[in-house]
Amino acid sequence: MSSLQPVSSSFTHCQLVYVSESQHSQVADIQALIIAHQLPIILHLELFADKLNQKRRQQLSQTATQPILLLDDKDKLSWLSDGLSVAPEWDKLQRRVVSAGRKSELLLQAAKLTTDSRVIDATAGFGHDSLILASTGAQVIMLEQQPLMALLLLAEQQRMSALPNWQKLMSRLHIINSEALSYFASLQAESLNTIKKVDAIYLDPMFPEDSYQDSKTGKGAKVGKHMQALHQLASPPTSEEELQLLQSAQAVVGQNGQHTQLRGRVVVKRPQLAPLLANQQPSESWHNEAVRFDGYFV
Ligand SMILES: C[S@@+](CC[C@H](N)C(=O)[O-])C[C@H]1O[C@@H](n2cnc3c(N)ncnc32)[C@H](O)[C@@H]1O
C-alpha cells in the first residue's frame, strides 16, 4: 500500500484496489484525474491479484477503515459499498438516451431544453439524469459535492469518451466537484459581462431513506443499491437548506432576465408522493407512478 499525495486533514483517503499488474496506466489515469480536477482524495494503492468474488468483496468492505474503490478486470472504476460495486452505469442508459425526448422523459418535459441550452445539474450523483439532460444537445454542468462521487463521474466520462458513439455527448458534460450553493455564489459574483446564461437548474437532493413511498400502497418502496450507497455519503438537506438551495438556484436562472428576454426554470425531482421542496409551490408539476418533477419558472 502506498500513499501518493501530500497528507491534509480535509482529504478523503481511499483504498484503490486493482486486480492486475498490467493496470498501471489505468491507475495513473485515475491519479491524473484527481490532480487535474484538484479532487481532495488521497489514494492508497493495493494490488489484489486473488479472485475478487462476492465473498471477498464483502470481507474487504467490512474490514476497510476507508472507502474502497475497485478497478476491475474490465478497467471499470466502482465504489465497493457493503460488498456491492456501485458506479455510474452510463452504457446501460444507451437506449434511453438515444430515444429520449419530451414524450418519453418527464424530466425533459419539465426542463424544456434545446440544443443551445445550458443547464446545471446541481446534484449530479451518478450522473444518470445528466445524461438524459445532455441527450437534448444541451451543455450540462454537473455539480457533485462528494469528491469520491466526482471521481467516479470523471472516470466514467473518460471511459465512455473512448467510444465513438458517445464522444459528442461526453463532450457536453462538464463535471465539477463543488457544493451547489458555493458554486451558485461564485456565478453570481462573476462580472455581468462574463456571465454565461443558465437556462435551467436541476435539483435532485437526497431524500430521507425511509420515506420513499410506493404510490399504490403508500408503503415504503425499496431503495436501489445506488441510492443505498449514496445515503452513506450524503444526508438529506434540512428545511432551511432546501429553501436556500431553491432560492439560490432561482436567483441564478433569474440573472438571465437582466440580459435577455429568456425565462429560466428550476426543476426539482421528488419521489411522487413526497412533500414539496422547502414547502414551495411549483409553477407546474409532471409525475408518473414513481417520481415527480416540480418546475419553478423564474
Ligand atoms: C439523489 S442523488 C442524485 C442522483 C442523480 N440525479 C442521478 O441521476 O444519479 C443526490 C446527489 O447530489 C449530491 N448533492 C446533494 N446536495 C448537494 C449540494 N448541495 N451540492 C452538490 N451536490 C449535492 C449528493 O452528494 C448526491 O451524490
The ligand as an ORCA input file, in Angstrom:
! r2SCAN-3c Opt
* xyz 0 1
  C     -30.221     11.823     -5.104
  S     -28.604     11.944     -5.665
  C     -28.772     12.480     -7.313
  C     -28.936     11.361     -8.284
  C     -28.813     11.831     -9.723
  N     -29.926     12.654    -10.121
  C     -28.607     10.676    -10.694
  O     -29.275     10.655    -11.740
  O     -27.761      9.813    -10.405
  C     -28.017     13.384     -4.886
  C     -26.542     13.663     -5.152
  O     -26.344     15.056     -5.048
  C     -25.244     15.338     -4.239
  N     -25.596     16.583     -3.552
  C     -26.553     16.761     -2.607
  N     -26.599     18.041     -2.214
  C     -25.663     18.694     -2.947
  C     -25.227     20.050     -2.996
  N     -25.771     20.981     -2.201
  N     -24.244     20.370     -3.862
  C     -23.676     19.427     -4.670
  N     -24.037     18.128     -4.644
  C     -25.012     17.768     -3.806
  C     -25.113     14.153     -3.296
  O     -23.765     14.004     -2.850
  C     -25.572     13.009     -4.176
  O     -24.496     12.459     -4.874
*
